[in-house]
Amino acid sequence: MKQQIGLGGSCHWCTEAIFSSLKGVESVEQGWFKSSENSSQFSEAIRLRFDPHKISLTDLIAIHIDTHSATSEHSMREKYRSAIYAYTSAQCEAAQHALDLKQADYNKPLITHILLAGEFKHSPSQYQNYYFSNPNKPFCEVRINPKLAMLLTHYHDNVDSSKLTHLV
């Protein structure tokens, strides 16, 4: 049975490219999420559907933590909230366990919030699949390619290398 999860933390163009490159990820939509809490504001994020028999939620969260500034309280943190948007209480528990495991890799505390998924708004259609439609744009070359190179190095077993042949 397929699952979905939301992830936020950096530019959704970057996040979309990373998670679109993984085995077991069936679809990635970029846009803005807010949690189901009334006080939540929208922030850039992706919503992805995945096959947990091909990639685990723990692996997805580890990749998420390692590909954005998950310990940094910077000035753009409201726009780029470090978050996992869960759809069930079981996902919240699994996400917390994954964060607890990943914390051992970092000297500073992870600031990633686990939130119940609320409303999701898509970004405009011309920005969907941004990286794979525009891999030679300066933003993609400067910001996204280094993240994808790190993904290939540290998570090669999870990467669908046929999608990243230009980096290999």
Summary of the structure (lengths in Angstrom):
residues: 168
radius of gyration: 14.8
end to end distance: 32.0
largest distance: 44.8
contacts: 541
relative contact order: 0.23
helix: 39%
strand: 24%
